[in-house]
Amino acid sequence: MIQLKHLNKKFGQRLAVDDLTLQVPAGEIYGLLGHNGAGKSTAIGMMLGQVWPTSGEVSICGHDVTAHRRLALQKVGAIFESPAFYDYLSGRRNLDILSSYTTSTPRKRIDEVIEWVGLTGREHSKVRTYSHGMRARLALAQALLPQPELLILDEPSDGLDPEGIHEMRLTIQRLQRELGLTILLSSHFLNEVEQLCTRIAVLNQGRMVFEGPLAATKQREAWIRLRTGDFGLAVKELRRAQLITQERDGSLISLSKGAGTDQVVRLLVERGMPVYEIAPVEATLEDFYLSLMNGQKESK
């Protein structure tokens, strides 16, 4: 659905996107991650034909965006940057007007998207009375008007409260599941990405530093949480017995190859040290992301 090849974008002397190559397969919820200024929004702007690439290729739904923008984007819906609405008009009237900018949208289709995003009953209220969460749902309704096959969402949960973030997540999952949409999601909410996406790409200062399935972010060295009476003394004894290779944060240990938690417990009990807890620590996307960013800093 999306194919970028050696994509570059310069603003003056600043390289905002640096040799970006990636593919987003059909039917996936694909996460695009990175710090503020990493190049996510610039990359999305080039996908939508709103930012002209310095070099490289951008293909959407099999069509080159720079050469055939209208054809490439005819089955694409997007929330990009801050959607602008007429506050003095109703949500329904906003959708009528915004849809007319591209092509006439049947009344039935507008009713469908209003129901899809959960605005039924408030569609005739003026937008100035909408909460931030309702505005986000109205933006999503606008993105769904062209009956897209691809949905590009740039920070769709930005500014929402926890309840709004939860509702947005459920809506995105339902759109992918029931309509079979391909969704590109740019977000700095790592927990949301972890719950939504099947595959991710991570940008750092314009360059892609990781791309792969979400499961690959968890295939790293396993840490064990150990709570005992004297963690420092426990580590000393475990190292002496060659049962661990590393320790960190005053509570985590990494086991040596072939060692088990049962051996750790046995040794500590034999040394007269109580063991209050010993359990594997589940790897999170946040752990992976921070480790990746720290590794990038150290490599400079």
C-alpha positions in Angstrom: 0.0 0.0 0.0 2.9 2.3 0.8 6.3 2.1 -0.7 9.1 4.6 -0.1 12.5 4.2 -1.9 15.6 6.2 -0.8 13.4 9.1 0.1 15.1 12.4 1.1 13.9 15.8 2.1 16.0 18.9 2.8 14.8 22.1 4.3 17.7 24.4 3.5 20.8 22.7 5.0 18.7 20.5 7.3 18.1 16.9 6.2 14.7 16.1 7.7 14.3 12.7 6.0 17.5 10.8 5.2 17.4 7.9 2.7 14.1 6.4 4.0 13.1 3.1 2.4 10.1 1.1 3.7 7.0 -0.8 2.7 3.6 -1.0 4.4 1.8 -4.2 3.4 -1.9 -4.3 2.9 -4.1 -5.0 5.9 -1.6 -4.1 8.6 -1.7 -1.4 11.3 1.8 -0.1 10.9 3.5 2.2 13.4 5.8 5.1 12.6 7.7 6.1 15.8 10.3 8.7 16.6 10.9 11.8 18.8 9.6 15.2 17.9 11.6 16.3 14.8 12.6 12.8 13.9 11.0 13.2 10.4 7.7 11.4 10.9 5.4 14.3 9.8 7.7 15.2 7.0 7.6 11.6 5.7 3.8 11.6 5.9 3.6 15.0 4.2 5.5 13.5 1.3 3.1 10.4 1.2 0.2 12.8 1.0 1.8 15.0 -1.7 1.8 18.0 0.6 5.6 18.1 0.9 7.7 17.7 -2.2 10.7 15.2 -1.8 14.2 16.4 -2.6 14.9 12.9 -4.1 13.6 9.4 -4.0 10.3 7.7 -4.8 6.9 7.7 -3.0 4.3 5.2 -4.2 0.8 4.9 -2.6 -1.6 2.2 -3.7 0.7 1.4 -6.6 0.9 5.0 -8.0 3.7 7.5 -7.9 2.5 10.4 -5.7 4.7 13.1 -7.3 3.6 12.1 -10.8 0.0 11.0 -10.3 -1.1 12.5 -6.9 -4.8 12.4 -7.5 -4.8 8.8 -8.7 -2.4 7.8 -5.8 -4.6 9.4 -3.1 -8.1 8.6 -4.4 -8.5 5.7 -1.9 -6.6 7.4 1.0 -8.0 9.0 4.1 -5.8 11.0 6.5 -5.6 12.9 9.7 -2.6 15.1 9.2 -1.4 18.0 11.4 -4.3 19.9 13.1 -7.6 19.4 11.2 -9.4 22.8 10.7 -13.2 23.0 11.1 -15.8 25.8 11.0 -16.6 26.2 14.7 -19.8 28.0 14.0 -21.2 25.2 11.9 -22.4 21.7 13.0 -20.3 18.7 12.6 -22.6 17.4 9.9 -22.4 20.6 8.0 -18.6 20.6 8.2 -18.5 17.1 6.7 -20.9 18.3 3.9 -18.6 21.2 3.0 -15.3 19.4 3.4 -16.4 16.5 1.2 -17.5 18.9 -1.5 -13.9 20.1 -2.0 -13.0 16.8 -3.7 -16.2 15.1 -4.9 -19.8 14.9 -4.0 -20.5 12.5 -1.1 -23.9 10.9 -0.8 -25.9 11.8 2.3 -26.0 8.1 3.2 -22.2 7.9 3.3 -22.0 10.9 5.7 -24.5 9.2 8.0 -22.4 6.0 7.9 -19.2 7.7 9.0 -20.9 9.7 11.7 -22.1 6.4 13.1 -18.8 4.7 12.7 -16.9 7.3 14.8 -19.6 7.6 17.5 -21.0 11.1 16.8 -24.6 10.1 16.2 -26.8 12.4 18.3 -24.2 15.3 18.3 -23.7 15.7 14.5 -26.1 18.7 14.4 -24.4 20.5 17.4 -22.0 23.3 16.5 -18.3 22.2 16.5 -17.4 24.9 19.1 -19.4 22.9 21.6 -17.4 19.7 20.9 -14.8 18.3 23.3 -11.3 17.6 22.1 -12.2 13.9 21.8 -15.3 14.8 19.7 -13.2 16.9 17.4 -10.8 14.0 17.0 -13.7 11.8 16.0 -14.9 14.4 13.6 -11.5 14.5 12.0 -11.6 10.7 11.7 -15.0 10.9 10.1 -13.6 13.3 7.5 -10.8 10.9 6.8 -13.3 8.1 6.2 -15.5 9.9 3.7 -13.8 8.8 0.5 -14.2 5.1 1.5 -10.5 4.7 1.8 -8.5 1.5 1.6 -5.5 3.2 3.3 -5.8 5.4 6.4 -2.9 7.6 7.4 -3.2 8.9 11.0 -0.6 11.4 12.3 -0.8 11.6 16.1 -4.6 10.8 16.2 -4.6 10.6 20.0 -2.6 13.8 20.6 -4.3 16.0 23.3 -6.8 13.3 24.3 -7.5 12.3 27.9 -7.1 8.6 28.8 -10.7 7.8 28.1 -10.4 9.5 24.7 -7.2 7.6 23.9 -9.0 4.4 24.8 -11.9 5.2 22.5 -9.7 6.1 19.6 -7.8 2.9 20.0 -11.0 0.8 19.9 -12.2 2.7 16.9 -8.9 2.1 15.0 -9.0 -1.6 15.8 -12.6 -1.8 14.6 -11.9 0.0 11.3 -9.1 -2.4 10.6 -11.0 -5.5 11.6 -14.4 -4.8 10.0 -13.4 -2.7 7.0 -10.1 -4.3 6.3 -8.3 -1.0 6.1 -4.5 -0.6 6.0 -3.5 1.9 8.6 -0.3 3.9 9.0 -0.2 5.3 12.6 2.3 7.9 13.6 2.3 8.3 17.4 4.5 9.1 20.4 2.2 7.1 22.7 4.3 3.9 22.8 1.7 2.0 24.8 -0.9 2.7 22.1 1.4 1.5 19.4 2.2 -1.6 21.3 -1.5 -2.5 21.6 -2.4 -1.5 18.0 0.5 -2.2 15.6 1.8 -5.4 14.1 4.9 -3.8 12.6 6.8 -0.7 13.3 9.5 1.6 11.9 11.6 3.9 14.2 13.0 7.2 12.9 15.8 9.1 14.6 17.0 12.5 13.1 15.5 11.6 9.8 17.0 8.1 9.5 15.3 4.8 10.0 17.0 3.0 12.9 14.7 0.0 13.2 12.0 -1.7 11.0 10.3 -5.0 11.7 7.5 -6.9 13.4 6.5 -5.7 16.9 7.4 -9.2 18.2 11.0 -8.6 17.3 11.2 -5.7 19.8 10.7 -8.3 22.6 13.4 -10.7 21.4 16.2 -9.3 23.6 18.1 -10.3 26.7 15.6 -11.3 29.4 15.8 -9.7 32.8 14.6 -11.3 36.0 13.3 -9.2 38.9 14.8 -10.3 42.2 13.7 -9.0 45.6 15.8 -10.1 48.5 17.0 -8.8 51.8 20.3 -7.5 50.4 20.4 -7.2 46.6 24.1 -6.1 46.5 25.2 -9.1 48.5 22.9 -11.4 46.5 24.5 -10.2 43.3 28.0 -10.8 44.7 27.1 -14.4 45.6 25.4 -15.1 42.3 28.3 -13.8 40.3 30.7 -15.9 42.3 28.6 -18.9 41.4 28.5 -17.8 37.8 24.7 -17.8 37.8 24.3 -14.3 36.5 26.0 -12.1 33.9 24.5 -8.6 34.6 22.5 -6.6 37.1 20.8 -3.2 37.1 18.4 -0.9 38.8 18.9 -2.5 42.2 16.4 -5.3 41.4 17.1 -6.9 38.0 19.5 -9.7 37.1 20.3 -11.4 33.8 20.9 -15.2 34.1 23.9 -17.0 32.7 23.4 -19.4 29.8 21.9 -22.6 31.3 21.1 -21.1 34.7 17.6 -21.2 36.1 15.7 -19.2 38.7 15.5 -22.4 40.8 19.3 -22.4 41.1 19.2 -18.7 42.1 16.7 -19.3 44.8 18.5 -22.4 46.1 21.8 -20.7 46.4 20.4 -17.6 48.1 18.4 -19.7 50.6 21.5 -21.8 51.3 23.4 -18.5 52.0 20.6 -17.5 54.5 19.2 -14.8 52.3 15.4 -14.5 52.0 13.8 -14.3 48.5 10.7 -12.3 48.4 10.2 -12.3 44.7 11.8 -13.8 41.6 10.0 -13.3 38.2 10.8 -12.6 34.6 10.2 -9.0 33.5 8.1 -8.7 30.4 9.9 -6.6 27.7 7.9 -3.5 26.6 8.1 -1.4 23.5 9.1 1.5 25.7 12.1 -0.5 27.0 13.1 -1.3 23.4 12.6 2.3 22.2 14.7 3.9 25.0 17.4 1.3 24.6 17.5 2.0 20.8 17.7 5.8 21.3 20.4 5.4 24.0 22.4 3.2 21.6 22.1 5.8 18.9 23.5 8.4 21.3 26.4 6.2 22.3 27.3 5.4 18.7 27.9 9.1 17.9 
